[in-house]
Amino acid sequence: MYRVFIVDDEPFIIEGLYDIIDWAGLGLEIVGHAENGRKALEAMKQTLVDILITDISMPVMDGLELIHLVREFHEELKVIVLSGFNEFSYLKEGMRLGIENYLLKPINVEELRSTLINVVDKLDSFKEGQMIAEFNTQILKDNTLHRWLTHQIGESEFVERADLLHIEFNHPYMAAAVLRLEKDHAEVFELIGKQLKNNRSLTLFRDIDGDLIVLAVMDDVSKGREVFLQVMKDIQEKLVNYRPLRISIGSVECLPDQAAASYRNAKKTQDYFWIYPELELMDYGELPIRQELDQVDFTLDWAVYVKTLISKDKDSLHQQIKSDFSRIQTLSGVMPHDIQNVALEMIVRFKVELKAIRHTDDDPELFYEAFQRVRAAETIDELSETIQDVADMTVDFLISDVKSPVVQQVLNRIDKAYAEELSLKMLGIQYNIHPVYLGQLFHKETGQTFTEFINKYRIDKAKELLTTTNLKVHEIARNVGYWETGYFYKQFKKYVGISPTDYKGLL
């Protein structure tokens, strides 16, 4: 469905347009309307629109000015103009702004319908090629930036790819922001992309976790951070219809060597939304817990914890936890809520380390239960015991062989729907993760590519059907997901060594 927005200062015109056209029949849907250009402009900054139908003469902001301003952030928008004036000057200006048609009121329904059909045809032909090109470019961009921020790409290769993708990081400093939300990533990604399109200091991409990442380069730390923070607030305001949206901003770091630190800190900050669920935007440099801990002059030697965690030594972890809680008790001026904050900080850190080691967010509900226990604790011993339980749980996860949740979902999907059309692209959309990254995760967890795995799975099912039914070979092929019998024969022979006909003959 392509999206239509209507603008007219006469309510009966808007009402009439809703009724006189079978919008769904043309592959269209009306996503909004406004009574003047200014209201329309604000609405269209927050809503994806493919076709604008607008009056020319309106109060506050006329149609021509609206078209001009919308073009600043939506160059490809198709526009149909309505007017009660058959004036050449209006038509001439409209043509300059790239309109599809100039229709006089009262509206000729057939002419409007014909215009809409032509516009849909244009959008179909344009978007098919554009989407393929943009999708491929975005995958390369996402992959390049993620590898760069996780130290998986060499400097020369990154510089070469950045130049190819027109990514400019020729500034001394950079900060990263992570945007995490529950609704459709594709739509939100497009909205943010349009908002940031003309700002060359900002770069948008998706990471392997499905988070949206904004990178900001800057020349001055203080001023740059202030501007970046305002950009994030503006995005938050414009995405009011997509909440809950959690935005975390990392530290400002020097380019190019420390860029990864800002990304890591932005990702870590996301975990603090568990402690402060009432917040929607947090800055790593101003985390409430960190500020409070700094005031009591207490720091965790987390390097010791990480080393012990990796060695899966529960006893040593317990001793370290007991020692830290004893130490904070001896500090001058320490208050009960300070000790509680230490416990909360430790839960977040265990959660972050587990995710970093295993590249997955395992059973976050268990960490949430620990947060609740900390909030309800009445003694230091209860706090210490809770953190020891968290440490044990983290070690247990490291010892276990639980697969990445998204890979497990894919495996479950294959088991239930192996006879249907399945692809990494389709599954990536379903589980909000890029197909390239999904393929990498799948190979890492299963030791096979997605194509290898599903072909082998289907052939195993085919062998079962050949053994237990009297179905013909072409029927079995379709039952296991192969619509081309020739391709089924080829895959069967590849994995079994003989043709399905010969296999059945051996039974």
MOCOR-V616899 format. One record per residue. N is the residue number from 0. RES is the residue in one letter. SS is DSSP state (helix for helix, strand for strand, loop for the rest). PHI is phi in degrees with one decimal (NA if undefined). PSI is psi in whole degrees, -180 to 180 (none if undefined). Layout:
N | RES | SS | PHI | PSI
N | RES | SS | PHI | PSI
This chain:
0 | M | loop | NA | 129
1 | Y | strand | -90.0 | 150
2 | R | strand | -102.5 | 134
3 | V | strand | -117.6 | 137
4 | F | strand | -123.0 | 134
5 | I | strand | -113.4 | 136
6 | V | strand | -131.3 | 122
7 | D | loop | -163.4 | 140
8 | D | loop | -82.9 | 0
9 | E | loop | -108.1 | 109
10 | P | helix | -56.4 | -36
11 | F | helix | -68.6 | -26
12 | I | helix | -67.8 | -45
13 | I | helix | -61.8 | -47
14 | E | helix | -60.0 | -41
15 | G | helix | -64.6 | -40
16 | L | helix | -64.7 | -34
17 | Y | helix | -60.6 | -35
18 | D | helix | -95.2 | -30
19 | I | helix | -83.7 | -11
20 | I | loop | -120.0 | 137
21 | D | loop | -82.7 | 85
22 | W | loop | -61.9 | -46
23 | A | helix | -62.2 | -35
24 | G | helix | -65.0 | -25
25 | L | helix | -93.8 | 2
26 | G | loop | 79.2 | 31
27 | L | strand | -127.2 | 157
28 | E | strand | -143.5 | 141
29 | I | strand | -84.5 | 121
30 | V | strand | -103.6 | -1
31 | G | strand | 169.4 | 167
32 | H | strand | -151.0 | 162
33 | A | strand | -149.7 | 161
34 | E | loop | -97.7 | -7
35 | N | loop | -155.3 | 168
36 | G | helix | -63.8 | -37
37 | R | helix | -66.0 | -46
38 | K | helix | -63.3 | -38
39 | A | helix | -63.9 | -42
40 | L | helix | -60.6 | -46
41 | E | helix | -64.4 | -41
42 | A | helix | -65.3 | -39
43 | M | helix | -75.2 | -15
44 | K | helix | -74.0 | -20
45 | Q | helix | -111.6 | -3
46 | T | loop | -131.3 | 135
47 | L | loop | -72.9 | 129
48 | V | loop | -134.5 | 137
49 | D | loop | -103.6 | -34
50 | I | strand | -130.7 | 130
51 | L | strand | -110.0 | 126
52 | I | strand | -112.2 | 115
53 | T | strand | -135.9 | 144
54 | D | strand | -72.9 | 160
55 | I | loop | -89.5 | -55
56 | S | loop | -90.3 | 108
57 | M | loop | -144.9 | 154
58 | P | loop | -72.1 | 165
59 | V | loop | 70.3 | -59
60 | M | loop | -148.8 | 125
61 | D | loop | -81.9 | 174
62 | G | helix | -65.3 | -37
63 | L | helix | -66.9 | -41
64 | E | helix | -67.0 | -38
65 | L | helix | -59.2 | -48
66 | I | helix | -58.8 | -44
67 | H | helix | -60.2 | -45
68 | L | helix | -73.2 | -37
69 | V | helix | -65.2 | -35
70 | R | loop | -61.2 | -22
71 | E | loop | -66.1 | -30
72 | F | loop | -122.4 | 0
73 | H | loop | -147.1 | 78
74 | E | loop | -65.4 | -31
75 | E | loop | -87.2 | 0
76 | L | loop | -58.4 | 133
77 | K | strand | -90.3 | 135
78 | V | strand | -126.0 | 133
79 | I | strand | -118.7 | 127
80 | V | strand | -100.7 | 137
81 | L | strand | -111.9 | 142
82 | S | strand | -156.0 | 146
83 | G | loop | -93.1 | 3
84 | F | loop | -120.9 | 125
85 | N | loop | -92.3 | 69
86 | E | loop | -111.2 | 134
87 | F | helix | -64.7 | -34
88 | S | helix | -64.6 | -40
89 | Y | helix | -64.5 | -46
90 | L | helix | -61.9 | -42
91 | K | helix | -62.8 | -45
92 | E | helix | -67.3 | -39
93 | G | helix | -62.1 | -42
94 | M | helix | -63.4 | -38
95 | R | helix | -63.7 | -34
96 | L | loop | -84.7 | -2
97 | G | loop | 81.1 | 51
98 | I | loop | -86.1 | 160
99 | E | loop | -86.2 | -35
100 | N | strand | -163.5 | 157
101 | Y | strand | -121.4 | 103
102 | L | strand | -104.4 | 134
103 | L | strand | -88.2 | 146
104 | K | loop | -84.4 | 147
105 | P | loop | -65.5 | 146
106 | I | loop | -71.6 | 132
107 | N | loop | -83.5 | 111
108 | V | helix | -59.2 | -43
109 | E | helix | -66.6 | -37
110 | E | helix | -66.8 | -40
111 | L | helix | -63.8 | -45
112 | R | helix | -61.3 | -44
113 | S | helix | -62.3 | -41
114 | T | helix | -63.2 | -43
115 | L | helix | -63.7 | -40
116 | I | helix | -61.2 | -44
117 | N | helix | -63.3 | -40
118 | V | helix | -65.2 | -43
119 | V | helix | -61.1 | -42
120 | D | helix | -59.8 | -42
121 | K | helix | -64.0 | -44
122 | L | helix | -64.2 | -40
123 | D | helix | -59.6 | -50
124 | S | helix | -69.7 | -36
125 | F | helix | -72.8 | -46
126 | K | helix | -72.3 | -30
127 | E | helix | -59.9 | -51
128 | G | helix | -69.3 | -41
129 | Q | helix | -64.2 | -43
130 | M | helix | -64.2 | -41
131 | I | helix | -62.7 | -47
132 | A | helix | -64.6 | -46
133 | E | helix | -66.7 | -39
134 | F | helix | -62.7 | -47
135 | N | helix | -63.6 | -42
136 | T | helix | -64.6 | -42
137 | Q | helix | -66.3 | -38
138 | I | helix | -60.8 | -45
139 | L | helix | -63.0 | -41
140 | K | helix | -65.4 | -47
141 | D | helix | -59.1 | -46
142 | N | helix | -63.6 | -44
143 | T | helix | -63.2 | -48
144 | L | helix | -69.8 | -38
145 | H | helix | -64.3 | -44
146 | R | helix | -63.6 | -38
147 | W | helix | -64.5 | -43
148 | L | helix | -80.7 | -4
149 | T | loop | -121.9 | 20
150 | H | loop | 57.2 | 43
151 | Q | loop | -114.8 | 13
152 | I | loop | -140.4 | 140
153 | G | loop | -72.4 | 157
154 | E | helix | -61.4 | -44
155 | S | helix | -66.1 | -40
156 | E | helix | -65.5 | -40
157 | F | helix | -64.4 | -45
158 | V | helix | -59.7 | -41
159 | E | helix | -64.2 | -46
160 | R | helix | -70.5 | -38
161 | A | helix | -61.6 | -39
162 | D | helix | -65.5 | -42
163 | L | helix | -62.1 | -38
164 | L | loop | -92.7 | 5
165 | H | loop | 60.2 | 40
166 | I | loop | -95.9 | 123
167 | E | loop | -112.9 | 117
168 | F | loop | -121.3 | 35
169 | N | loop | -85.6 | 56
170 | H | loop | -135.3 | 162
171 | P | loop | -77.2 | -24
172 | Y | strand | -131.3 | 159
173 | M | strand | -150.0 | 149
174 | A | strand | -134.7 | 148
175 | A | strand | -114.0 | 149
176 | A | strand | -128.6 | 141
177 | V | strand | -109.6 | 129
178 | L | strand | -114.7 | 119
179 | R | strand | -124.4 | 126
180 | L | strand | -143.6 | 170
181 | E | loop | -100.0 | -18
182 | K | loop | -90.9 | -173
183 | D | loop | -56.1 | 113
184 | H | helix | -65.8 | -38
185 | A | helix | -60.2 | -44
186 | E | helix | -68.6 | -44
187 | V | helix | -66.1 | -40
188 | F | helix | -57.4 | -43
189 | E | helix | -66.2 | -41
190 | L | helix | -63.2 | -46
191 | I | helix | -65.8 | -40
192 | G | helix | -57.6 | -42
193 | K | helix | -65.9 | -38
194 | Q | helix | -67.9 | -35
195 | L | helix | -95.6 | -1
196 | K | loop | -52.7 | -41
197 | N | loop | -95.2 | 8
198 | N | loop | -105.4 | 101
199 | R | loop | -71.9 | -11
200 | S | loop | -85.7 | -5
201 | L | strand | -118.0 | 138
202 | T | strand | -129.1 | 131
203 | L | strand | -111.4 | 136
204 | F | strand | -156.3 | 171
205 | R | strand | -106.1 | 142
206 | D | loop | -101.1 | -178
207 | I | loop | -65.9 | -21
208 | D | loop | -85.6 | -4
209 | G | loop | 88.4 | 2
210 | D | loop | -74.6 | 151
211 | L | strand | -91.4 | 132
212 | I | strand | -119.5 | 131
213 | V | strand | -114.6 | 124
214 | L | strand | -104.8 | 132
215 | A | strand | -121.4 | 124
216 | V | strand | -95.9 | 151
217 | M | strand | -154.0 | 159
218 | D | loop | -99.5 | -23
219 | D | loop | -130.5 | 131
220 | V | helix | -63.3 | -53
221 | S | helix | -66.2 | -52
222 | K | helix | -66.7 | -40
223 | G | helix | -62.5 | -43
224 | R | helix | -64.1 | -41
225 | E | helix | -61.8 | -44
226 | V | helix | -65.6 | -43
227 | F | helix | -63.4 | -42
228 | L | helix | -59.9 | -40
229 | Q | helix | -67.7 | -38
230 | V | helix | -60.5 | -44
231 | M | helix | -64.8 | -37
232 | K | helix | -66.3 | -39
233 | D | helix | -63.3 | -43
234 | I | helix | -61.3 | -42
235 | Q | helix | -61.1 | -42
236 | E | helix | -66.0 | -40
237 | K | helix | -74.6 | -19
238 | L | loop | -104.0 | 32
239 | V | helix | -59.1 | -29
240 | N | helix | -79.7 | -3
241 | Y | helix | -115.7 | 19
242 | R | loop | -76.7 | 153
243 | P | loop | -76.8 | 132
244 | L | strand | -124.5 | 124
245 | R | strand | -110.9 | 122
246 | I | strand | -115.0 | 126
247 | S | strand | -122.2 | 135
248 | I | strand | -111.0 | 129
249 | G | loop | -82.3 | -176
250 | S | loop | -74.8 | 156
251 | V | loop | -83.4 | 124
252 | E | strand | -127.2 | 163
253 | C | strand | -77.6 | 140
254 | L | loop | -94.6 | 146
255 | P | loop | -95.7 | -11
256 | D | loop | -69.7 | -32
257 | Q | loop | -104.7 | 12
258 | A | helix | -57.9 | -40
259 | A | helix | -61.4 | -31
260 | A | helix | -64.4 | -40
261 | S | helix | -64.1 | -42
262 | Y | helix | -62.3 | -46
263 | R | helix | -59.9 | -43
264 | N | helix | -68.3 | -35
265 | A | helix | -65.7 | -40
266 | K | helix | -67.4 | -42
267 | K | helix | -60.6 | -40
268 | T | helix | -61.4 | -29
269 | Q | helix | -55.8 | -34
270 | D | helix | -70.1 | -18
271 | Y | helix | -77.5 | -10
272 | F | helix | -66.6 | -19
273 | W | helix | -65.1 | -36
274 | I | loop | -83.7 | -34
275 | Y | loop | -121.2 | 68
276 | P | loop | -64.6 | -18
277 | E | loop | -75.8 | -15
278 | L | loop | -88.7 | 154
279 | E | loop | -121.5 | -12
280 | L | strand | -141.8 | 129
281 | M | strand | -136.0 | 144
282 | D | strand | -107.2 | 127
283 | Y | helix | -54.2 | -38
284 | G | helix | -73.2 | -10
285 | E | helix | -129.0 | 30
286 | L | loop | -61.0 | 128
287 | P | helix | -55.0 | -43
288 | I | helix | -63.0 | -46
289 | R | helix | -61.9 | -40
290 | Q | helix | -62.9 | -43
291 | E | helix | -69.1 | -40
292 | L | helix | -65.7 | -36
293 | D | helix | -61.1 | -35
294 | Q | helix | -67.8 | -28
295 | V | loop | -98.6 | 9
296 | D | loop | 55.9 | 52
297 | F | loop | -129.8 | 129
298 | T | loop | -132.6 | 146
299 | L | loop | -89.0 | 135
300 | D | loop | -83.3 | 79
301 | W | helix | -70.9 | -22
302 | A | helix | -59.4 | -36
303 | V | helix | -65.5 | -43
304 | Y | helix | -61.5 | -45
305 | V | helix | -61.2 | -45
306 | K | helix | -61.4 | -43
307 | T | helix | -70.7 | -36
308 | L | helix | -64.4 | -46
309 | I | helix | -62.8 | -34
310 | S | loop | -80.0 | -5
311 | K | loop | 59.9 | 39
312 | D | loop | -98.0 | 95
313 | K | helix | -65.8 | -42
314 | D | helix | -60.5 | -44
315 | S | helix | -67.0 | -36
316 | L | helix | -62.8 | -44
317 | H | helix | -59.5 | -44
318 | Q | helix | -64.0 | -41
319 | Q | helix | -64.7 | -42
320 | I | helix | -64.1 | -47
321 | K | helix | -60.5 | -40
322 | S | helix | -63.9 | -42
323 | D | helix | -67.4 | -39
324 | F | helix | -69.1 | -34
325 | S | helix | -66.9 | -40
326 | R | helix | -65.0 | -43
327 | I | helix | -68.8 | -27
328 | Q | helix | -64.7 | -28
329 | T | loop | -85.6 | -9
330 | L | loop | -72.2 | 143
331 | S | loop | -70.9 | 132
332 | G | loop | 80.8 | 6
333 | V | loop | -70.4 | 140
334 | M | loop | -112.9 | 160
335 | P | helix | -54.1 | -40
336 | H | helix | -68.8 | -24
337 | D | helix | -66.4 | -42
338 | I | helix | -67.5 | -38
339 | Q | helix | -62.7 | -40
340 | N | helix | -64.4 | -36
341 | V | helix | -61.5 | -44
342 | A | helix | -62.3 | -44
343 | L | helix | -63.1 | -42
344 | E | helix | -60.2 | -40
345 | M | helix | -68.4 | -37
346 | I | helix | -62.1 | -46
347 | V | helix | -58.8 | -44
348 | R | helix | -67.1 | -41
349 | F | helix | -61.1 | -42
350 | K | helix | -63.3 | -43
351 | V | helix | -64.7 | -44
352 | E | helix | -64.1 | -42
353 | L | helix | -61.2 | -44
354 | K | helix | -65.3 | -39
355 | A | helix | -67.6 | -37
356 | I | helix | -75.1 | -43
357 | R | helix | -101.0 | -5
358 | H | loop | 57.9 | 34
359 | T | loop | -156.5 | 154
360 | D | loop | -98.3 | 80
361 | D | loop | -71.1 | 130
362 | D | loop | 35.8 | 64
363 | P | helix | -60.3 | -21
364 | E | helix | -61.1 | -33
365 | L | helix | -66.3 | -38
366 | F | helix | -67.4 | -37
367 | Y | helix | -63.2 | -39
368 | E | helix | -60.5 | -37
369 | A | helix | -65.6 | -40
370 | F | helix | -58.6 | -43
371 | Q | helix | -65.0 | -40
372 | R | helix | -63.5 | -39
373 | V | helix | -64.4 | -43
374 | R | helix | -65.0 | -32
375 | A | helix | -89.6 | -11
376 | A | loop | -63.8 | 143
377 | E | loop | -114.9 | -10
378 | T | loop | -134.3 | 161
379 | I | helix | -66.1 | -35
380 | D | helix | -61.1 | -40
381 | E | helix | -64.0 | -39
382 | L | helix | -64.3 | -46
383 | S | helix | -62.0 | -43
384 | E | helix | -64.0 | -39
385 | T | helix | -62.1 | -45
386 | I | helix | -69.2 | -35
387 | Q | helix | -63.4 | -38
388 | D | helix | -64.4 | -39
389 | V | helix | -63.1 | -42
390 | A | helix | -61.9 | -43
391 | D | helix | -62.1 | -44
392 | M | helix | -62.3 | -40
393 | T | helix | -65.6 | -43
394 | V | helix | -63.3 | -41
395 | D | helix | -60.2 | -39
396 | F | helix | -64.7 | -39
397 | L | helix | -67.8 | -33
398 | I | helix | -75.4 | -35
399 | S | loop | -70.2 | 169
400 | D | loop | -116.9 | 38
401 | V | loop | -71.1 | 134
402 | K | loop | -76.9 | 162
403 | S | loop | -53.7 | 135
404 | P | helix | -54.0 | -41
405 | V | helix | -69.5 | -36
406 | V | helix | -66.8 | -40
407 | Q | helix | -62.3 | -38
408 | Q | helix | -63.0 | -42
409 | V | helix | -63.6 | -43
410 | L | helix | -62.4 | -41
411 | N | helix | -64.4 | -39
412 | R | helix | -64.9 | -43
413 | I | helix | -61.5 | -43
414 | D | helix | -61.5 | -38
415 | K | helix | -87.0 | -27
416 | A | helix | -134.5 | 35
417 | Y | loop | -63.6 | -22
418 | A | loop | -82.1 | -10
419 | E | loop | -90.6 | 170
420 | E | loop | -71.0 | 121
421 | L | loop | -130.6 | 137
422 | S | loop | -149.7 | 159
423 | L | helix | -61.4 | -37
424 | K | helix | -61.7 | -48
425 | M | helix | -63.7 | -46
426 | L | helix | -69.0 | -34
427 | G | helix | -62.0 | -42
428 | I | helix | -64.8 | -43
429 | Q | helix | -63.0 | -39
430 | Y | loop | -106.0 | 14
431 | N | loop | 56.1 | 49
432 | I | loop | -145.1 | 142
433 | H | loop | -63.3 | 139
434 | P | helix | -57.1 | -35
435 | V | helix | -63.0 | -47
436 | Y | helix | -69.1 | -38
437 | L | helix | -61.3 | -42
438 | G | helix | -61.7 | -40
439 | Q | helix | -65.7 | -44
440 | L | helix | -63.1 | -43
441 | F | helix | -61.2 | -45
442 | H | helix | -65.3 | -39
443 | K | helix | -64.5 | -41
444 | E | helix | -80.4 | -34
445 | T | helix | -104.5 | -17
446 | G | loop | 78.2 | 7
447 | Q | loop | -133.6 | 153
448 | T | loop | -71.3 | 161
449 | F | helix | -59.2 | -43
450 | T | helix | -63.4 | -44
451 | E | helix | -60.6 | -45
452 | F | helix | -63.7 | -49
453 | I | helix | -71.2 | -33
454 | N | helix | -64.6 | -45
455 | K | helix | -63.9 | -40
456 | Y | helix | -63.0 | -45
457 | R | helix | -66.3 | -39
458 | I | helix | -66.1 | -38
459 | D | helix | -62.2 | -40
460 | K | helix | -66.5 | -38
461 | A | helix | -63.6 | -40
462 | K | helix | -61.7 | -38
463 | E | helix | -62.4 | -45
464 | L | helix | -67.0 | -38
465 | L | helix | -64.0 | -32
466 | T | helix | -80.8 | -36
467 | T | helix | -109.4 | -6
468 | T | loop | -131.0 | 171
469 | N | loop | -106.3 | 18
470 | L | loop | -63.8 | 149
471 | K | loop | -74.5 | 161
472 | V | helix | -59.2 | -43
473 | H | helix | -67.6 | -29
474 | E | helix | -71.6 | -41
475 | I | helix | -63.6 | -41
476 | A | helix | -55.1 | -47
477 | R | helix | -68.9 | -36
478 | N | helix | -65.0 | -24
479 | V | loop | -105.7 | 6
480 | G | loop | 108.0 | 8
481 | Y | loop | -108.2 | 117
482 | W | loop | -91.9 | -17
483 | E | loop | -104.4 | 110
484 | T | helix | -60.6 | -37
485 | G | helix | -60.8 | -42
486 | Y | helix | -67.4 | -37
487 | F | helix | -60.6 | -46
488 | Y | helix | -57.5 | -44
489 | K | helix | -63.9 | -46
490 | Q | helix | -69.0 | -40
491 | F | helix | -61.0 | -46
492 | K | helix | -66.5 | -34
493 | K | helix | -63.2 | -43
494 | Y | helix | -92.0 | -25
495 | V | helix | -105.3 | -28
496 | G | loop | 100.5 | -18
497 | I | loop | -136.0 | 168
498 | S | loop | -74.5 | 159
499 | P | helix | -60.1 | -34
500 | T | helix | -63.7 | -46
501 | D | helix | -65.8 | -37
502 | Y | helix | -61.6 | -45
503 | K | helix | -65.2 | -34
504 | G | helix | -67.5 | -22
505 | L | helix | -81.0 | -15
506 | L | loop | -77.7 | none
